[in-house]
Amino acid sequence: MMKTFKTLLLLTVLLSLASCGNRQDTTVHLLRFEQFLFGDQTSANETDFRSPLINYHPEDPAFMAMVNDFTSDPVIRDIYHTTDSLYHDLGWLERELDKALGKAAQLHPGIRYDRFFTLVTADFDNYSSRVFCNEHELAISLDRYALPAMERYSCFGVPAYIVRMSTREHILPDCMAAIAREHIVLPEGEMSLLDYAVAEGKTLYFVEQTLPRTADTLRLRYSGEQLEWMKENIANVWSWYLQNRMLYSTDLTVLRNLIDDAPKTNAFGEGSAPRTASYIGLQIVRAYMKKSGDTMQQLFEETDSRKILNTSGWRP
């Protein structure tokens, strides 16, 4: 009798755990605008998508005619169905985003998000706008994370290094990076390379703190080889910055290849890592936070990049 009771008790516990694992214990609920537009979701309605991020105007006949042209285009429909086959169920993302936002709210009380959207744009020209947000809402262009599954379109001319960063694993780090950039206060006027480096260092530090179990390659958007190159050559990169007086340069035509996504950094040749300024900015911000005792909010509000560098004491 006792053995039977113990067996029943164990079974009850296991069933309870299984139930907890399946339950949607999350405050994040993704509103699926693409499924709504293409008629695959009936639970949502037009009022759910009243947001400056979506810019949806069902009351405007001309706008709705454009929407109809968009959703009836055979290529656009194929992009949607390919994307939906990969991301029809986003319960995993809702749960992970909820955890990360919970950490973010503890680090920075001003970060509170209550509305989340997904959509398909079929616009692959601007990589940086895959995730966009305002202070309280966030939207994800899901089709830009389905590029590896669209080889039949030669990825619409998207470079291979961007396609590599267009997978499921990159969505969450990109979300947290977009949130950080929305809340980081930038210095007024022209920004120097150091300003860009520190601002992006703050972004990467925030992603690191809110997604501690995510691989460095995903947070940094590096391949394994690029990360190793950066670790091995950081002293040389820093010396090059100083010797060429790049740190306080504001000439964007010169700085672009040091801060933008690219297959490499031209100044350092084949096999080099891109965005070297971002990686150095992360090292500076890490050292600064250890010495300053600032909160995340104070870090985001500090606009003096020279102060951050000097206080950090960082040198490779």
C-alpha positions as semicolon CSV with decimal commas, in nm:
position;residue;x (nm);y (nm);z (nm)
1;M;0,000;0,000;0,000
2;M;0,281;0,241;0,094
3;K;0,468;0,155;-0,228
4;T;0,155;0,227;-0,433
5;F;0,106;0,559;-0,254
6;K;0,466;0,661;-0,323
7;T;0,426;0,568;-0,688
8;L;0,110;0,778;-0,717
9;L;0,279;1,068;-0,540
10;L;0,577;1,054;-0,778
11;L;0,345;1,040;-1,078
12;T;0,153;1,343;-0,949
13;V;0,476;1,541;-0,907
14;L;0,597;1,448;-1,255
15;L;0,264;1,545;-1,411
16;S;0,273;1,873;-1,220
17;L;0,623;1,950;-1,346
18;A;0,523;1,866;-1,702
19;S;0,223;2,094;-1,672
20;C;0,442;2,378;-1,546
21;G;0,680;2,327;-1,836
22;N;0,400;2,362;-2,090
23;R;0,225;2,655;-1,926
24;Q;0,279;2,998;-2,079
25;D;0,415;3,161;-1,763
26;T;0,525;3,481;-1,933
27;T;0,419;3,844;-1,949
28;V;0,550;3,866;-2,305
29;H;0,294;3,796;-2,574
30;L;0,401;3,845;-2,935
31;L;0,128;3,994;-3,153
32;R;0,172;3,828;-3,493
33;F;0,099;4,100;-3,746
34;E;0,220;3,886;-4,039
35;Q;-0,018;3,602;-3,950
36;F;-0,301;3,852;-3,912
37;L;-0,232;4,015;-4,253
38;F;-0,203;3,684;-4,437
39;G;-0,521;3,549;-4,279
40;D;-0,366;3,274;-4,069
41;Q;-0,476;3,415;-3,734
42;T;-0,828;3,496;-3,625
43;S;-0,763;3,570;-3,256
44;A;-0,615;3,916;-3,326
45;N;-0,799;4,222;-3,452
46;E;-0,708;4,556;-3,606
47;T;-0,694;4,743;-3,276
48;D;-0,415;4,511;-3,154
49;F;-0,181;4,669;-3,407
50;R;-0,240;5,034;-3,330
51;S;0,123;5,127;-3,279
52;P;0,370;5,376;-3,429
53;L;0,599;5,078;-3,490
54;I;0,347;4,906;-3,717
55;N;0,198;5,216;-3,882
56;Y;-0,115;5,026;-3,983
57;H;-0,409;5,233;-4,116
58;P;-0,710;5,010;-4,189
59;E;-0,935;5,316;-4,217
60;D;-0,742;5,440;-4,523
61;P;-0,864;5,272;-4,849
62;A;-0,547;5,366;-5,039
63;F;-0,328;5,218;-4,766
64;M;-0,534;4,898;-4,756
65;A;-0,506;4,867;-5,135
66;M;-0,127;4,867;-5,092
67;V;-0,160;4,604;-4,820
68;N;-0,369;4,389;-5,054
69;D;-0,106;4,421;-5,329
70;F;0,161;4,323;-5,075
71;T;-0,016;4,015;-4,940
72;S;-0,126;3,890;-5,283
73;D;0,220;3,912;-5,444
74;P;0,344;3,553;-5,509
75;V;0,702;3,625;-5,399
76;I;0,587;3,802;-5,083
77;R;0,354;3,514;-5,003
78;D;0,640;3,268;-5,047
79;I;0,858;3,477;-4,814
80;Y;0,577;3,476;-4,558
81;H;0,516;3,100;-4,577
82;T;0,890;3,023;-4,558
83;T;0,920;3,248;-4,253
84;D;0,610;3,103;-4,089
85;S;0,734;2,748;-4,141
86;L;1,034;2,840;-3,925
87;Y;0,864;3,065;-3,672
88;H;0,500;2,962;-3,652
89;D;0,537;2,891;-3,280
90;L;0,733;3,155;-3,091
91;G;0,654;3,041;-2,739
92;W;1,027;2,981;-2,683
93;L;1,105;3,343;-2,774
94;E;0,830;3,479;-2,550
95;R;0,971;3,287;-2,254
96;E;1,333;3,383;-2,319
97;L;1,247;3,747;-2,386
98;D;1,046;3,755;-2,062
99;K;1,349;3,633;-1,864
100;A;1,584;3,881;-2,028
101;L;1,344;4,172;-1,973
102;G;1,309;4,070;-1,609
103;K;1,687;4,106;-1,569
104;A;1,680;4,432;-1,764
105;A;1,417;4,584;-1,532
106;Q;1,630;4,494;-1,229
107;L;1,935;4,659;-1,386
108;H;1,756;4,966;-1,523
109;P;1,415;5,056;-1,372
110;G;1,332;5,271;-1,674
111;I;1,321;4,972;-1,908
112;R;0,961;4,848;-1,922
113;Y;0,812;4,685;-2,231
114;D;0,449;4,587;-2,261
115;R;0,378;4,539;-2,634
116;F;0,561;4,309;-2,875
117;F;0,502;4,253;-3,245
118;T;0,632;4,035;-3,526
119;L;0,594;4,113;-3,894
120;V;0,719;4,031;-4,243
121;T;0,854;4,326;-4,441
122;A;1,028;4,161;-4,740
123;D;1,276;4,448;-4,717
124;F;1,627;4,306;-4,691
125;D;1,829;4,618;-4,764
126;N;1,866;4,753;-4,411
127;Y;2,011;4,493;-4,176
128;S;2,014;4,729;-3,878
129;S;1,633;4,754;-3,868
130;R;1,559;4,385;-3,815
131;V;1,446;4,472;-3,463
132;F;1,312;4,818;-3,386
133;C;1,153;4,964;-3,077
134;N;1,045;5,272;-2,888
135;E;1,047;5,312;-2,511
136;H;0,769;5,058;-2,445
137;E;0,709;4,857;-2,765
138;L;0,925;4,627;-2,974
139;A;0,885;4,476;-3,322
140;I;1,076;4,198;-3,497
141;S;1,097;4,161;-3,874
142;L;1,096;3,783;-3,874
143;D;1,169;3,727;-4,243
144;R;1,512;3,880;-4,194
145;Y;1,589;3,584;-3,970
146;A;1,485;3,335;-4,238
147;L;1,739;3,429;-4,504
148;P;1,933;3,098;-4,493
149;A;1,608;2,923;-4,596
150;M;1,562;3,152;-4,900
151;E;1,857;3,046;-5,113
152;R;1,625;3,021;-5,417
153;Y;1,618;3,400;-5,418
154;S;1,996;3,428;-5,375
155;C;1,906;3,602;-5,052
156;F;1,795;3,909;-5,250
157;G;2,156;4,021;-5,285
158;V;2,215;4,015;-4,911
159;P;2,588;3,958;-4,839
160;A;2,690;3,620;-4,699
161;Y;2,816;3,775;-4,374
162;I;2,467;3,913;-4,309
163;V;2,299;3,582;-4,397
164;R;2,524;3,414;-4,138
165;M;2,375;3,644;-3,871
166;S;2,016;3,583;-3,984
167;T;1,922;3,279;-3,778
168;R;1,689;3,200;-3,490
169;E;1,975;3,224;-3,240
170;H;2,036;3,591;-3,325
171;I;1,681;3,714;-3,256
172;L;1,703;3,745;-2,879
173;P;2,045;3,919;-2,865
174;D;1,927;4,159;-3,136
175;C;1,614;4,238;-2,932
176;M;1,813;4,323;-2,622
177;A;2,063;4,527;-2,823
178;A;1,780;4,729;-2,979
179;I;1,635;4,798;-2,634
180;A;1,973;4,914;-2,506
181;R;2,024;5,152;-2,799
182;E;1,680;5,303;-2,737
183;H;1,780;5,393;-2,379
184;I;2,146;5,494;-2,416
185;V;2,191;5,873;-2,415
186;L;2,431;5,980;-2,689
187;P;2,659;6,285;-2,670
188;E;2,545;6,593;-2,855
189;G;2,712;6,701;-3,176
190;E;2,947;6,500;-3,393
191;M;3,048;6,168;-3,243
192;S;3,407;6,048;-3,237
193;L;3,524;5,691;-3,281
194;L;3,557;5,670;-2,903
195;D;3,196;5,788;-2,864
196;Y;3,078;5,516;-3,104
197;A;3,295;5,253;-2,936
198;V;3,170;5,335;-2,586
199;A;2,805;5,357;-2,694
200;E;2,826;5,016;-2,860
201;G;3,025;4,887;-2,563
202;K;2,733;4,986;-2,340
203;T;2,497;4,799;-2,572
204;L;2,707;4,483;-2,567
205;Y;2,753;4,505;-2,191
206;F;2,375;4,526;-2,145
207;V;2,323;4,224;-2,372
208;E;2,592;4,038;-2,176
209;Q;2,422;4,113;-1,844
210;T;2,071;4,026;-1,959
211;L;2,169;3,716;-2,158
212;P;2,453;3,567;-1,951
213;R;2,412;3,218;-2,097
214;T;2,421;3,329;-2,460
215;A;2,743;3,255;-2,648
216;D;2,985;3,543;-2,701
217;T;2,973;3,483;-3,076
218;L;2,597;3,551;-3,080
219;R;2,614;3,857;-2,856
220;L;2,902;4,003;-3,060
221;R;2,772;3,878;-3,396
222;Y;3,111;3,724;-3,468
223;S;3,207;3,388;-3,611
224;G;3,430;3,177;-3,392
225;E;3,729;3,267;-3,609
226;Q;3,654;3,640;-3,591
227;L;3,629;3,628;-3,213
228;E;3,962;3,448;-3,184
229;W;4,122;3,699;-3,420
230;M;3,991;3,988;-3,210
231;K;4,119;3,839;-2,886
232;E;4,463;3,775;-3,034
233;N;4,495;4,113;-3,205
234;I;4,327;4,358;-2,968
235;A;4,658;4,514;-2,861
236;N;4,758;4,567;-3,225
237;V;4,418;4,717;-3,308
238;W;4,439;4,957;-3,014
239;S;4,793;5,061;-3,112
240;W;4,675;5,123;-3,469
241;Y;4,394;5,345;-3,339
242;L;4,638;5,551;-3,136
243;Q;4,912;5,573;-3,399
244;N;4,663;5,688;-3,663
245;R;4,489;5,927;-3,424
246;M;4,157;5,757;-3,484
247;L;4,020;5,767;-3,132
248;Y;3,886;6,122;-3,150
249;S;3,827;6,138;-3,524
250;T;3,474;6,234;-3,630
251;D;3,520;6,162;-4,003
252;L;3,253;5,901;-4,072
253;T;3,393;5,820;-4,414
254;V;3,705;5,696;-4,235
255;L;3,528;5,542;-3,936
256;R;3,258;5,344;-4,120
257;N;3,463;5,029;-4,165
258;L;3,558;5,029;-3,796
259;I;3,201;5,049;-3,666
260;D;2,971;4,900;-3,932
261;D;2,892;4,538;-4,015
262;A;3,132;4,402;-4,274
263;P;3,307;4,077;-4,363
264;K;3,637;4,219;-4,231
265;T;3,814;4,540;-4,129
266;N;3,992;4,668;-4,440
267;A;4,283;4,815;-4,247
268;F;4,365;4,475;-4,098
269;G;4,316;4,258;-4,406
270;E;4,164;3,920;-4,480
271;G;4,059;3,712;-4,181
272;S;4,023;4,013;-3,952
273;A;3,714;4,080;-3,742
274;P;3,468;4,360;-3,826
275;R;3,339;4,620;-3,577
276;T;3,669;4,632;-3,390
277;A;3,557;4,953;-3,218
278;S;3,256;4,775;-3,065
279;Y;3,471;4,499;-2,918
280;I;3,715;4,750;-2,770
281;G;3,422;4,955;-2,639
282;L;3,295;4,648;-2,453
283;Q;3,632;4,601;-2,283
284;I;3,636;4,967;-2,178
285;V;3,281;4,953;-2,040
286;R;3,346;4,629;-1,851
287;A;3,650;4,786;-1,681
288;Y;3,461;5,110;-1,614
289;M;3,172;4,931;-1,445
290;K;3,410;4,743;-1,216
291;K;3,576;5,065;-1,102
292;S;3,292;5,318;-1,106
293;G;3,018;5,134;-0,919
294;D;2,764;5,290;-1,156
295;T;2,424;5,136;-1,210
296;M;2,316;5,041;-1,563
297;Q;2,097;5,351;-1,572
298;Q;2,389;5,574;-1,473
299;L;2,605;5,407;-1,736
300;F;2,342;5,469;-2,003
301;E;2,310;5,835;-1,902
302;E;2,683;5,911;-1,889
303;T;2,772;6,079;-2,220
304;D;3,139;6,162;-2,153
305;S;3,326;5,881;-2,328
306;R;3,666;6,024;-2,230
307;K;3,564;6,007;-1,866
308;I;3,457;5,645;-1,912
309;L;3,787;5,557;-2,080
310;N;4,000;5,737;-1,822
311;T;3,806;5,597;-1,524
312;S;3,823;5,246;-1,668
313;G;4,200;5,247;-1,682
314;W;4,164;4,990;-1,959
315;R;4,459;4,905;-2,177
316;P;4,502;4,583;-2,378
